[in-house]
């Protein structure tokens, strides 16, 4: 089996911290690139200077969604092996990134910039309500089991400002189920420990 490496920054400010997931149940190593100089120091691996990016042997993959789907194809932990289950997982994974995150990220950014009434609230509310209707009828997005689609959707929705936008009990229950999974808790704790150690070194 090829060596699986997840690359992140050696340190980040407290605001944008994320997490590395273990849901694929595959062995992996975490390595870092410097946060300082990030705009240019790893462009050969990630043309936009972001993290995470993934190394799987000779294969290099950037963009979180692409990395998650690559891992999902390596194990049935995150994607059913039947054609219908795989197609439905793919469509909901893309929906998380294209139909929900494409609204929630600019809405969040404008809100954090002090523009509370930023013109995107109506669009945001519509998309989240459409998703709420789906999640009110099922526990997980695909085939009654947790998949890469739920992982990506919960990651988009777990931002505190998004979670507090409106009253959406089914969506909140979905995020809670996903983030209460043991793999999520372990990955989150491990990454926070990594960055806390980096904080101490920079103090």
C-alpha positions as CSV (number, residue, x, y, z in Angstrom):
1,X,0.0,0.0,0.0
2,X,1.3,3.5,-0.9
3,X,2.1,5.9,1.9
4,X,-0.8,8.3,2.6
5,X,0.2,11.7,3.8
6,X,-2.1,14.6,4.8
7,X,-0.3,18.0,4.6
8,X,-1.4,20.9,6.8
9,X,0.3,24.1,8.1
10,X,2.8,24.0,10.9
11,X,0.6,26.7,12.6
12,X,-2.5,28.7,11.9
13,X,-4.3,31.5,13.7
14,X,-7.2,30.5,15.9
15,X,-9.9,31.5,13.4
16,X,-9.6,29.1,10.4
17,X,-8.6,25.9,12.2
18,X,-10.1,22.8,10.7
19,X,-9.6,19.0,11.2
20,X,-8.1,15.9,9.6
21,X,-10.5,13.0,9.3
22,X,-10.0,9.4,10.1
23,X,-13.3,8.1,8.8
24,X,-11.7,6.3,5.9
25,X,-10.0,4.0,8.5
26,X,-6.7,4.1,6.5
27,X,-3.3,4.6,8.0
28,X,-1.9,8.0,7.3
29,X,0.8,10.4,8.4
30,X,0.4,14.2,9.0
31,X,3.2,16.5,7.7
32,X,3.4,20.2,7.6
33,X,4.4,23.1,5.4
34,X,5.2,26.5,7.0
35,X,2.4,28.9,7.6
36,X,4.7,31.8,7.1
37,X,5.4,32.2,3.4
38,X,2.4,30.0,2.6
39,X,1.5,32.1,-0.5
40,X,4.5,30.7,-2.3
41,X,6.2,27.9,-0.4
42,X,4.1,24.9,-1.6
43,X,2.6,26.1,-5.0
44,X,4.0,23.0,-6.7
45,X,1.6,20.9,-4.6
46,X,-1.3,23.3,-4.2
47,X,-1.5,26.1,-6.8
48,X,-3.5,28.4,-4.5
49,X,-1.2,28.0,-1.5
50,X,-3.8,26.4,0.7
51,X,-4.1,23.3,2.9
52,X,-4.9,20.5,3.2
53,X,-3.4,18.6,0.3
54,X,-2.9,14.9,0.0
55,X,0.0,12.6,-1.1
56,X,-0.8,9.0,-1.9
57,X,2.4,7.5,-3.1
58,X,3.3,9.4,-6.3
59,X,-0.2,10.9,-6.5
60,X,-0.7,14.5,-5.3
61,X,-4.2,15.8,-4.8
62,X,-5.3,19.3,-3.7
63,X,-8.7,20.6,-2.7
64,X,-10.4,19.0,0.3
65,X,-13.4,17.6,-1.6
66,X,-11.1,15.9,-4.1
67,X,-9.1,14.4,-1.3
68,X,-12.2,13.1,0.5
69,X,-13.5,11.5,-2.7
70,X,-10.1,9.9,-3.4
71,X,-10.0,8.4,0.0
72,X,-13.7,7.3,-0.3
73,X,-12.8,5.3,-3.4
74,X,-10.1,3.4,-1.5
75,X,-12.5,2.0,1.1
76,X,-16.1,1.2,1.4
77,X,-16.2,3.0,4.8
78,X,-17.1,6.2,3.0
79,X,-18.7,5.2,-0.3
80,X,-20.9,2.3,-1.2
81,X,-19.5,0.0,-3.9
82,X,-22.7,-0.4,-5.9
83,X,-23.2,2.0,-8.9
84,X,-26.3,3.7,-7.4
85,X,-24.8,4.2,-4.0
86,X,-21.6,5.6,-5.5
87,X,-23.5,8.0,-7.8
88,X,-25.7,9.3,-4.9
89,X,-22.7,9.8,-2.7
90,X,-21.0,11.8,-5.4
91,X,-24.0,13.9,-6.1
92,X,-24.5,14.9,-2.5
93,X,-20.8,15.5,-2.0
94,X,-20.8,17.9,-4.9
95,X,-24.0,19.4,-3.5
96,X,-22.3,20.2,-0.2
97,X,-19.6,22.1,-2.0
98,X,-21.5,23.6,-4.9
99,X,-25.1,24.2,-3.6
100,X,-24.4,24.9,0.1
101,X,-20.9,26.0,0.6
102,X,-20.9,28.4,-2.4
103,X,-23.6,30.3,-0.5
104,X,-22.5,29.9,3.1
105,X,-18.9,30.9,2.7
106,X,-19.5,34.3,1.0
107,X,-22.4,34.9,3.4
108,X,-20.2,34.1,6.4
109,X,-17.3,36.2,5.1
110,X,-19.5,39.3,4.6
111,X,-21.1,38.8,8.0
112,X,-17.7,38.6,9.7
113,X,-16.8,41.8,7.8
114,X,-19.6,43.6,9.6
115,X,-22.2,43.3,6.8
116,X,-24.9,41.5,8.7
117,X,-27.6,42.3,6.1
118,X,-25.5,41.5,3.1
119,X,-28.0,40.5,0.5
120,X,-27.2,36.8,0.6
121,X,-29.4,35.9,3.6
122,X,-32.4,35.1,1.4
123,X,-30.4,32.8,-0.8
124,X,-28.8,31.2,2.2
125,X,-32.1,30.6,3.9
126,X,-33.6,29.1,0.8
127,X,-30.7,26.6,0.3
128,X,-30.7,25.6,3.9
129,X,-34.4,25.1,4.1
130,X,-34.3,22.9,1.0
131,X,-31.6,20.8,2.7
132,X,-33.7,20.8,5.9
133,X,-36.6,19.2,4.0
134,X,-34.3,16.4,2.8
135,X,-32.7,15.8,6.1
136,X,-36.1,15.7,7.9
137,X,-36.8,12.5,5.9
138,X,-33.5,10.6,6.5
139,X,-30.8,10.2,9.0
140,X,-27.9,10.2,6.5
141,X,-27.8,11.6,2.9
142,X,-27.2,8.3,1.1
143,X,-28.4,4.7,1.6
144,X,-29.2,5.0,5.3
145,X,-25.5,5.1,6.2
146,X,-22.7,7.6,6.9
147,X,-20.7,8.4,3.7
148,X,-18.3,10.9,2.3
149,X,-21.3,13.0,1.4
150,X,-22.3,13.4,5.1
151,X,-18.7,14.1,6.0
152,X,-18.5,17.0,3.6
153,X,-22.0,18.3,4.3
154,X,-21.4,18.3,8.0
155,X,-18.1,20.1,7.6
156,X,-19.8,22.9,5.6
157,X,-22.7,23.1,8.1
158,X,-20.8,22.9,11.4
159,X,-19.6,26.5,11.3
160,X,-21.2,28.1,14.3
161,X,-22.7,31.0,12.4
162,X,-24.2,28.7,9.9
163,X,-25.6,26.4,12.6
164,X,-27.3,29.3,14.3
165,X,-28.9,30.6,11.0
166,X,-32.6,29.9,11.4
167,X,-34.4,27.0,13.0
168,X,-33.5,23.8,11.3
169,X,-33.7,20.9,13.7
170,X,-33.1,18.1,11.2
171,X,-30.0,19.8,9.9
172,X,-28.7,20.4,13.4
173,X,-29.3,16.7,14.3
174,X,-27.3,15.7,11.2
175,X,-24.4,17.9,12.1
176,X,-24.5,16.6,15.7
177,X,-24.6,12.9,14.6
178,X,-21.6,13.5,12.3
179,X,-19.4,15.4,14.8
180,X,-20.2,13.0,17.6
181,X,-18.7,10.1,15.6
182,X,-15.5,8.7,17.3
183,X,-13.3,9.3,14.2
184,X,-14.3,13.0,14.1
185,X,-13.6,13.5,17.8
186,X,-10.2,11.8,17.6
187,X,-9.2,13.7,14.4
188,X,-10.3,17.0,15.8
189,X,-8.5,16.5,19.1
190,X,-5.3,15.4,17.4
191,X,-5.3,18.4,15.2
192,X,-6.0,20.8,18.0
193,X,-3.1,19.3,20.0
194,X,-0.9,19.8,16.9
195,X,-1.7,23.5,16.7
196,X,-1.6,24.1,20.4
197,X,2.0,22.7,20.4
198,X,2.7,25.1,17.6
199,X,1.2,28.0,19.6
200,X,3.6,27.2,22.5
201,X,6.6,27.2,20.2
202,X,5.7,30.6,18.8
203,X,4.9,32.2,22.2
